[in-house]
């Protein structure tokens, strides 16, 4: 198995799970889909090396968006007026834990000098 395929499998599990995730995104109403895809694109920039935590967070977000769409909730009632702030909150929750750990390791390494 190529390294890329191994990475994808590690990040999102098997191909069937990833295809189902993409199918669910495509099934969202247009406004929901556009917002989700932009948040998704933003979030991947801050993922850890495995991506698994971010994929799980995005899947949870997709659940929330599907529920909102099914209930007829306007997208901004979910995200708030500032979609970028909403996306940053998600990223900070997921990636923040990883970056905090890395920052502590770095501080510890140089505190010995």
N, C-alpha and C positions, 0 to 999 in steps of 0.2 A: 504494500500500500504506500502511495506517495506521502511525503510529509504533509502536503497540503490537505490531502484527503483525511489523513490521520487527525490533523488539526480540526478540520470541519467536523469530523465525527466526535471528537472530544468536546468541541464547543457546543454543538447542537444535537448530539446524539445521531441517530441514524437519519438517512435521507428522507424517509417517510415523515418523520417528525418535523423536519425543516420544511418540506413541501407543504405540510398541513399548516404550519405557521405562515408561510407565504400566501397560501390559499385564503386563510382567514383575513389577512391584511387586504388582499384584493377584494374581498367581499364587503369590506367596510364601505359605508356611504362616502362619496367623493371628499367631502370636507374632513371627515374623520381620517380617511386614508392619507390625505395630504399631510395633515398634522402629524399623524403617527409616523409616516415615512421620514419626515424632517427630524422628529425627535430621535428616531432610530439612527439616522445618519449621524446626528450630533453625538449620541450616546456611545457609538462604537469607537469614537476617537479617544474615549476615556476608559475603555475596557482594560482589564488586566490581561496578562499573557494568554490565559485560557479562553476568556470570553464567556465562560459558562455562567458566571454571576450576572453579567449584563444580559445574556439571552434569557435567563430566568426572570429578570426584572422587566424586560420588554414583553415577555409572554404574559406576565401579570398585568402590565399596562394594556396589552391587547385585550385581555379579559374585561378590564374596566371600560375600554372604548366600545367593545361589543355590547356590553350592558347598557352603556349610555345611549348608543345608537338604537338599541331595541326599545328603550324607554322614551325615545324622542328628545333626549336631553341635548340642548345646544352644546357644541364642543367646548365653547369658552366657559360654560358652567363647570366643566371638568378641569380644564387647564388654567382657568383664570384668563385675564386679558393679556398677560405677558407670558406667551407660550415658552419663550426662552428661559424665563425664570422657573417655570414648571419643569422643563427639561433639565435644567441645572440641578434642581432639587433631586430628581431621580439619579442623575449622575453622581451627585455628592453622596447620596445614600449608598450607592453601589461602589463606585470607584473611590470615594473618600475613605472607605475602610482600608482599601489596598494602599492608597497613597499615604495615609496616616502610618501604616505599618512600615512602609519604605522610608518615610521621614524619620521615624524612630530608630530604624536600623542605621541610617546615615548619621544621625545625631550621636548614637551610641558609639559608632565606629570612630568618630572624630573627637569624642569626649575623652578618649584614652590617650590622646596625643598632647 
